C-alpha cells in the first residue's frame, strides 16, 4: 500500500467489505508476527453505530479475523470516550466487550491508563501509555460532521488516546492546533474509516446519513482531506488538516492521491426518519438512488442550509439510476443523471463537487 493511496469499498456489509480492503492493501507485509497491534475505534458515547457516532464493531471484527488468520495474535482494543461518557458502558453497548471476549483480546479503557507527557513545539500533551506502546496503530474513525471543527475523522479520533484533563484543555485551546500536534506525537499506521453511517453535523450522533462506504489509507491528513470533500468542505474550512499538513504529519493535496474504488454502490430505497434530514430531502427527487450518492447530496444541502440559502432552491434536484439515459431540464447528481441540463460528474460525486454545482446553477 502506497502512502498516497486511498482505497474505498461501497456497500453496507461491514465485515466483508473491510476484509476485501485488507486483501487489496496487504497490510500484513508491513508487520512482524510479534508486533503489538492497537485497534482504536471511535466510541465517543454508548450508542449503536446506526445512530451515526460510533464505529461499527463488525469492521473491527473483520480486521481481527484477517490478522489472526495470518498469525498476528498480539492485538488489543483501546479507547477513551468523551469526558462525559463512560468508556466501559460504551464497550458493552457498542459491542466491543463481546468482541474482545469472542476473540480473546485485551480491552483497555484508556481513561484508566497511565499517561506520558509528550511535547511538540512547546505544547505538552498527556498521551495514554498503551497507545504509545503499540508497534502498529490502526485507527477506526467514523466519517461524520462536527459542530466545532466541521468534520471529524482520522486526525481528531486520536483524542481518545489522551487524558480527560487533556481533552478539556484541547477545547480551551480551540481544538485545531492540539489535534494536529497530537498526530505529530502519536503516529497512526493505518486508517480504516467507517463511512457506512455518520452523523450530519454532530459527533455524538442522532441524525445519521448513510454513506455506504469503508475507506482505507495510511496518510491521515490525506484521508481527512478526502473526508472533508465528501462532507462538502475544503481543507481551509478544517484548520487542523491545514496545520497537520504544515508540520509534516501528511499531505493534504488530493491531486496527489490515487483513489482506488473496489466497486460501486447499489441503488436502494432510501428512507430517513430524522426530521433534520427529511427537511433537506424535500429538495430531492430520487429514482433508484445509491446511498453513497444520496448521502453526498444530503451533506451538500446541509452546507447550503448553513449559508442560509436552502430556500433559494426552487426546483427538484434529481438523483438515481432511474434517470440513466434520460434527458431532463434542471440539475442532476452523479453520472447516472448526465442527461440533465447541468449535472455533477462522479459515481458517487463528493458533497464539495455537488455544492459547487448547485451554488452555480440554483442559488
C-alpha positions in Angstrom: 0.0 0.0 0.0 1.4 3.4 -1.0 1.3 6.5 1.2 -0.8 8.4 -1.4 -3.4 5.7 -2.0 -7.0 5.8 -0.7 -9.0 2.6 -1.1 -12.8 2.6 -1.0 -15.3 -0.2 -0.8 -19.0 0.6 -1.2 -21.9 -1.2 0.5 -23.3 -2.0 4.0 -21.8 -5.4 4.7 -19.1 -4.1 7.0 -17.1 -7.2 7.9 -17.0 -8.5 4.3 -16.1 -5.0 2.9 -13.2 -4.4 5.3 -11.7 -7.8 4.6 -11.9 -7.1 0.9 -10.0 -3.9 1.5 -7.3 -5.7 3.5 -6.9 -8.3 0.9 -6.3 -5.5 -1.6 -3.9 -3.5 0.6 -1.9 -6.4 2.1 -1.0 -4.7 5.3 0.5 -7.9 6.7 3.6 -7.1 4.6 4.3 -4.2 6.9 4.0 -6.3 10.1 6.1 -8.6 12.2 4.3 -11.5 13.8 5.1 -10.3 17.4 4.1 -6.7 16.7 1.7 -5.2 19.3 -1.2 -4.0 17.2 -3.6 -1.5 18.7 -7.2 -1.2 17.4 -8.6 2.2 18.2 -12.4 2.7 17.3 -14.4 5.8 17.9 -16.6 5.1 20.9 -17.4 8.7 21.9 -20.6 7.5 23.7 -22.7 4.4 24.4 -24.7 4.3 21.2 -25.0 1.8 18.3 -23.2 2.5 15.1 -26.5 3.1 13.3 -27.0 6.3 15.3 -24.0 7.8 13.4 -21.5 8.4 16.2 -19.6 5.1 16.9 -17.5 2.6 14.9 -19.4 -0.5 13.7 -17.8 -3.5 15.6 -18.2 -5.6 12.5 -15.5 -3.5 10.9 -13.1 -4.2 13.7 -14.2 -7.8 13.8 -13.2 -8.2 10.2 -9.8 -6.8 10.8 -9.2 -9.0 13.8 -10.2 -12.2 11.9 -8.0 -11.1 8.9 -4.9 -10.6 11.2 -5.4 -13.7 13.4 -5.8 -15.9 10.3 -2.4 -14.7 9.3 -0.7 -15.4 12.6 -1.0 -11.9 14.2 -2.2 -12.5 17.7 -0.7 -9.7 19.7 -3.8 -7.4 19.4 -5.5 -5.0 21.8 -8.6 -2.8 21.6 -8.1 0.7 23.1 -10.4 3.7 23.6 -11.2 6.5 25.9 -14.7 8.0 25.4 -15.6 11.7 25.7 -15.3 13.3 29.1 -19.0 13.0 29.9 -19.3 9.4 28.8 -18.3 6.1 30.5 -16.0 4.0 28.3 -16.8 0.7 29.9 -20.5 1.3 29.2 -19.7 2.2 25.6 -17.6 -1.0 25.3 -20.7 -3.0 26.3 -23.4 -1.1 24.4 -21.4 -0.8 21.2 -20.5 -4.5 21.1 -16.8 -4.3 21.9 -16.9 -6.1 25.2 -18.4 -9.2 23.4 -15.9 -8.7 20.6 -13.0 -8.8 22.9 -14.3 -11.9 24.7 -15.1 -13.7 21.5 -11.6 -13.2 20.1 -9.7 -13.4 23.4 -8.3 -9.8 23.2 -7.5 -7.3 25.9 -9.9 -4.4 26.0 -8.3 -1.2 27.6 -10.3 1.7 28.9 -7.6 4.4 28.3 -9.2 6.7 30.9 -7.7 4.3 33.5 -4.3 4.2 31.8 -1.1 5.9 32.8 -0.3 8.9 30.8 3.1 10.1 29.4 3.7 13.8 28.8 5.0 14.5 25.3 5.6 17.9 23.8 5.8 19.4 20.3 6.8 23.0 19.7 6.2 23.8 23.3 2.8 22.2 23.6 2.7 19.5 26.2 0.1 16.6 25.7 -0.7 13.7 28.0 -0.9 10.6 25.9 -2.0 7.1 27.1 0.9 4.8 27.7 -0.8 1.8 25.9 -1.3 3.9 22.7 2.3 4.9 22.7 3.4 1.3 23.3 1.8 -0.1 20.2 4.1 -1.1 17.3 1.2 -0.6 14.8 -1.8 1.6 15.4 -5.0 1.0 13.4 -7.4 4.0 13.7 -11.1 3.3 13.0 -12.8 6.8 12.9 -16.3 7.5 11.8 -17.0 9.8 8.8 -19.2 12.4 10.4 -19.8 16.1 10.9 -18.7 18.1 13.9 -20.3 21.2 15.4 -17.0 22.9 16.2 -14.5 21.6 13.6 -17.0 20.9 10.7 -15.7 17.3 10.3 -14.2 14.6 12.5 -12.3 11.7 11.0 -8.8 10.2 11.3 -6.8 13.1 12.9 -9.4 14.0 15.5 -10.1 10.4 16.5 -6.8 10.2 18.3 -8.3 12.4 21.0 -9.5 9.1 22.6 -5.8 8.4 23.4 -5.4 11.4 25.7 -6.5 12.0 29.3 -9.8 13.7 30.2 -7.8 16.6 31.6 -6.1 16.9 28.2 -9.5 16.7 26.3 -10.8 19.6 28.3 -7.6 21.5 27.6 -7.9 20.8 23.9 -11.2 22.6 23.8 -9.9 25.6 25.7 -7.1 25.7 23.1 -9.5 25.7 20.2 -9.0 22.1 19.2 -7.3 22.6 15.8 -3.7 23.1 16.8 -3.6 20.5 19.6 -5.3 17.9 17.3 -2.6 18.5 14.7 0.2 18.4 17.3 -1.2 15.2 18.9 -0.8 13.5 15.5 2.8 14.6 15.4 3.4 12.8 18.7 1.3 9.7 18.2 1.6 8.1 14.8 -1.3 6.1 13.3 -0.1 3.5 10.8 -3.4 2.6 9.1 -6.7 4.4 8.9 -9.9 2.4 8.3 -12.9 4.9 8.1 -16.4 3.7 9.0 -18.3 5.6 6.4 -21.4 3.5 6.4 -23.3 5.7 8.9 -22.1 9.1 10.1 -23.9 12.0 11.7 -24.8 15.0 9.6 -23.2 17.6 11.8 -22.8 16.4 15.4 -20.2 13.9 16.6 -22.4 12.4 19.2 -24.9 11.2 16.6 -28.7 11.5 16.2 -29.0 12.4 12.5 -27.1 9.6 10.7 -26.5 9.9 7.0 -26.0 6.5 5.3 -22.9 7.0 3.1 -22.3 3.2 2.5 -18.5 3.1 2.3 -15.4 2.0 4.1 -12.2 3.8 3.4 -8.6 2.6 4.0 -5.5 4.7 3.8 -2.1 5.3 5.5 -1.9 9.1 5.4 -4.4 10.6 8.0 -4.1 14.1 6.5 -4.9 12.9 3.0 -7.8 10.8 4.2 -9.2 13.7 6.2 -8.8 15.9 3.2 -10.9 13.4 1.2 -13.4 13.1 4.1 -13.8 16.9 4.1 -14.6 16.9 0.4 -17.1 14.1 0.9 -18.9 16.2 3.5 -18.8 19.4 1.5 -15.8 21.2 2.9 -12.4 22.4 1.7 -9.4 21.8 3.9 -9.2 25.5 4.6 -12.5 25.1 6.5 -11.0 22.4 8.7 -8.0 24.1 10.2 -6.4 21.1 11.9 -6.0 19.5 8.5 -4.1 22.5 7.3 -1.9 22.6 10.4 -1.2 18.9 10.3 0.0 19.2 6.7 2.2 22.2 7.5 4.0 20.3 10.3 4.6 17.2 8.2 2.0 14.7 9.5 0.9 14.0 6.0 -0.2 15.6 2.7 -3.5 17.4 2.1 -3.4 17.7 -1.7 -6.0 15.3 -3.2 -4.5 15.8 -6.6 -1.6 13.7 -5.3 -3.9 10.9 -4.2 -4.5 7.7 -6.0 -8.2 6.8 -5.4 -8.9 3.1 -5.8 -12.5 2.1 -5.8 -13.1 -1.6 -5.4 -16.8 -1.4 -6.6 -19.8 0.8 -6.9 -22.7 1.2 -4.5 -26.2 -0.2 -5.5 -29.5 1.6 -5.7 -31.8 1.2 -2.8 -35.0 2.6 -1.4 -33.8 5.4 0.9 -35.9 6.4 3.9 -34.7 8.8 6.7 -36.5 9.2 10.0 -34.5 12.3 11.1 -36.6 15.5 10.8 -33.5 17.4 10.0 -32.6 15.2 7.1 -36.2 15.0 5.9 -36.2 18.8 5.6 -33.1 18.7 3.3 -34.5 15.7 1.3 -37.6 17.8 0.3 -35.4 19.3 -2.5 -34.6 15.8 -3.9 -36.4 13.7 -6.5 -34.7 10.3 -6.2 -35.2 7.3 -8.5 -33.3 4.2 -7.5 -30.5 6.3 -6.0 -27.4 4.8 -4.2 -26.9 5.6 -0.6 -23.3 6.8 -1.3 -24.5 9.4 -3.9 -27.6 10.4 -1.9 -25.6 10.9 1.2 -23.2 13.2 -0.5 -26.2 15.3 -1.7 -27.6 15.5 1.8 -24.3 16.8 3.1 -24.2 19.4 0.3 -27.7 20.6 1.0 -26.7 20.9 4.7 -23.8 23.2 3.8 -26.3 25.3 1.7 -28.7 25.5 4.6 -25.9 26.7 6.9 -25.3 29.5 4.5 -29.0 30.4 4.7 -29.7 29.7 1.1 -31.6 26.5 1.1 -34.9 28.3 0.4 -33.5 29.7 -2.7 -33.6 26.3 -4.4 -37.0 26.3 -6.1 -36.6 23.2 -8.3 -36.2 19.5 -7.5 -32.7 18.0 -7.8 -32.8 14.7 -9.5 -30.6 11.7 -8.5 -30.5 8.0 -9.1 -30.0 5.2 -11.6 -33.6 5.6 -12.8 -32.7 8.7 -14.7 -29.9 6.9 -16.7 -30.2 7.7 -20.4 -33.0 10.3 -19.8 -32.7 13.9 -20.8 -34.3 16.5 -18.5 -34.1 20.1 -17.5 -32.6 21.2 -14.2 -29.8 19.7 -12.1 -28.8 16.1 -11.9 -26.5 14.4 -9.4 -23.9 11.8 -10.5 -23.1 10.1 -13.7 -26.5 8.5 -13.9 -28.0 11.9 -14.5 -25.7 13.0 -17.3 -28.8 13.9 -19.4 -29.6 16.9 -17.2 -29.0 20.5 -18.3 -26.4 20.6 -15.6 -25.0 17.6 -13.7 -22.1 16.9 -11.4 -19.8 14.1 -12.6 -18.9 11.2 -10.3 -20.1 7.8 -9.2 -20.6 8.9 -6.5 -19.6 12.6 -6.5 -18.4 14.4 -3.4 -20.5 16.8 -1.5 -18.0 19.5 -2.3 -18.5 19.0 -6.1 -22.3 18.9 -5.6 -22.2 22.0 -3.6 -20.2 23.9 -6.2 -22.6 22.8 -9.0 -25.8 23.8 -7.0 -24.3 27.1 -5.9 -23.5 27.9 -9.6 -26.8 26.8 -11.0 -29.6 27.1 -8.5 -28.7 29.8 -5.9 
